[in-house]
């Protein structure tokens, strides 16, 4: 690795020249329209996950349901936080977060599967987490160094989705 060198004077000039661009500087290499579309798909995925976990929270019944319900509620709240982070990032790059319920299921990578029994609900949540893990991993690779901030955000969400998958797997083992 060579010595770090940058032209601070040019950076200052560019920052003043294009200040209306907000957080997006000339160093931003990604296509903002494409990144906004992909992040809106992530937003839709997170919203669908919130809705599914909330339904599971309210519908969970049975002798083993209290600890499972607590897990469902925690995950619903964390998925909501992910949605909020993604919506904020979309606005930072000059896009508009798409919260429209119209087409939500189509934009989402995961599916809204209600599940009949407590075990079915856990399985559906595990499957949805696995879908998010795989698609978010692809997004991380696609973003690369063109939009490091969005990449790091998706990586942070991905880490939590992996934790959620492990939680669901643990719950399945306890149910057996």
C-alpha positions in Angstrom: 0.0 0.0 0.0 1.4 3.3 -1.0 1.3 6.6 0.8 -2.2 8.2 1.0 -2.5 11.4 -1.0 -5.5 13.6 -1.9 -6.0 17.0 -3.2 -8.0 18.7 -0.4 -8.2 22.0 -2.4 -10.0 20.3 -5.3 -12.3 18.4 -2.9 -13.3 21.7 -1.2 -13.9 23.3 -4.6 -16.2 20.4 -5.7 -18.0 20.4 -2.4 -18.9 24.1 -2.8 -19.7 23.8 -6.5 -22.2 20.9 -6.1 -23.4 21.4 -2.5 -27.1 21.0 -3.6 -26.3 17.3 -4.2 -26.1 16.7 -0.4 -24.3 13.5 0.5 -23.7 12.5 -3.1 -20.3 13.7 -4.2 -18.2 13.1 -7.4 -16.7 10.2 -5.5 -20.1 8.4 -5.8 -19.7 5.9 -8.6 -23.0 4.0 -8.6 -26.0 4.7 -10.8 -28.3 6.4 -8.3 -31.5 5.3 -10.1 -30.5 1.7 -10.1 -29.4 1.8 -6.4 -32.7 3.5 -5.5 -34.6 0.8 -7.2 -32.6 -2.0 -5.5 -32.9 -0.3 -2.1 -36.7 0.2 -2.6 -36.8 -3.6 -3.2 -35.0 -4.1 0.1 -37.4 -1.6 1.7 -40.4 -3.7 0.4 -38.7 -6.9 1.7 -38.3 -5.4 5.1 -41.9 -4.1 5.2 -43.2 -7.6 4.2 -41.1 -9.1 7.0 -42.4 -6.7 9.5 -46.0 -7.6 8.5 -45.4 -11.3 8.6 -43.6 -11.2 12.0 -46.4 -9.0 13.4 -49.1 -11.4 12.2 -47.1 -14.3 13.7 -46.8 -12.5 16.9 -50.5 -11.9 17.2 -51.5 -15.4 15.9 -49.1 -17.5 17.9 -50.9 -19.8 20.3 -50.2 -22.8 22.4 -48.2 -23.9 25.4 -44.8 -22.9 23.8 -46.0 -19.6 22.3 -44.9 -17.1 24.9 -41.1 -17.2 24.1 -41.8 -17.6 20.4 -44.1 -14.6 20.4 -41.4 -12.5 22.1 -39.0 -13.5 19.4 -41.5 -12.7 16.7 -42.1 -9.2 18.2 -38.3 -8.5 18.6 -37.7 -9.5 14.9 -40.7 -7.3 13.7 -39.2 -4.3 15.5 -35.7 -5.0 14.1 -37.1 -5.4 10.6 -38.9 -2.0 11.0 -35.5 -0.5 12.0 -34.0 -1.9 8.8 -36.8 -0.4 6.8 -36.2 2.9 8.4 -32.5 2.8 7.7 -33.0 1.9 4.1 -35.6 4.6 3.6 -33.2 7.1 5.1 -30.4 6.0 2.8 -32.7 6.3 -0.3 -33.3 9.9 0.6 -29.6 10.5 1.2 -28.8 9.5 -2.4 -31.6 11.7 -3.7 -34.3 9.1 -4.2 -37.7 8.6 -2.8 -38.6 5.6 -0.6 -41.5 3.6 -2.0 -43.9 2.9 0.9 -46.9 2.3 -1.4 -48.8 -0.8 -0.5 -49.6 -1.2 -4.2 -47.1 -3.7 -5.6 -45.5 -4.3 -2.2 -45.5 -8.1 -2.5 -44.1 -7.9 -6.0 -41.2 -5.6 -5.0 -40.4 -7.7 -2.0 -37.9 -10.5 -2.3 -39.5 -12.5 0.5 -43.1 -13.7 0.6 -45.9 -13.1 3.0 -46.8 -16.6 4.1 -49.0 -16.7 7.2 -48.3 -20.2 8.4 -51.0 -22.2 10.1 -49.3 -23.7 13.2 -46.6 -22.2 15.4 -44.1 -24.5 13.7 -45.3 -23.4 10.2 -44.9 -19.7 11.3 -41.3 -20.3 12.4 -40.5 -22.2 9.2 -41.9 -19.4 7.0 -39.9 -16.8 8.9 -36.7 -19.0 8.5 -37.4 -19.3 4.8 -37.9 -15.6 4.5 -34.7 -14.9 6.4 -32.8 -17.3 4.0 -34.2 -15.4 1.0 -33.1 -12.1 2.5 -29.7 -13.5 3.3 -29.1 -14.7 -0.3 -30.5 -11.6 -2.0 -28.8 -9.1 0.3 -25.5 -11.0 -0.2 -25.9 -10.5 -4.0 -26.7 -6.8 -3.4 -23.5 -6.3 -1.3 -21.4 -7.9 -4.1 -23.3 -5.8 -6.8 -22.7 -2.5 -4.9 -19.0 -3.2 -4.4 -17.0 0.0 -4.0 -19.4 2.1 -6.1 -21.6 2.9 -3.1 -19.7 1.9 0.0 -22.3 3.5 2.4 -25.2 1.5 1.0 -23.0 -1.6 0.9 -22.1 -1.3 4.6 -25.8 -0.6 5.4 -26.9 -3.8 3.6 -24.1 -5.7 5.2 -25.3 -4.6 8.7 -28.8 -5.7 7.8 -27.5 -8.9 6.4 -25.7 -9.7 9.7 -29.0 -9.2 11.6 -30.9 -11.4 9.1 -28.4 -14.2 9.7 -28.9 -13.8 13.4 -32.7 -14.0 12.8 -32.3 -17.2 10.8 -30.3 -18.7 13.6 -33.0 -17.7 16.1 -35.7 -19.3 14.0 -33.6 -22.5 13.6 -33.1 -22.6 17.4 -36.8 -22.2 17.9 -37.5 -25.0 15.4 -35.2 -27.3 17.3 -37.0 -26.5 20.6 -40.3 -27.2 19.0 -39.2 -30.7 17.9 
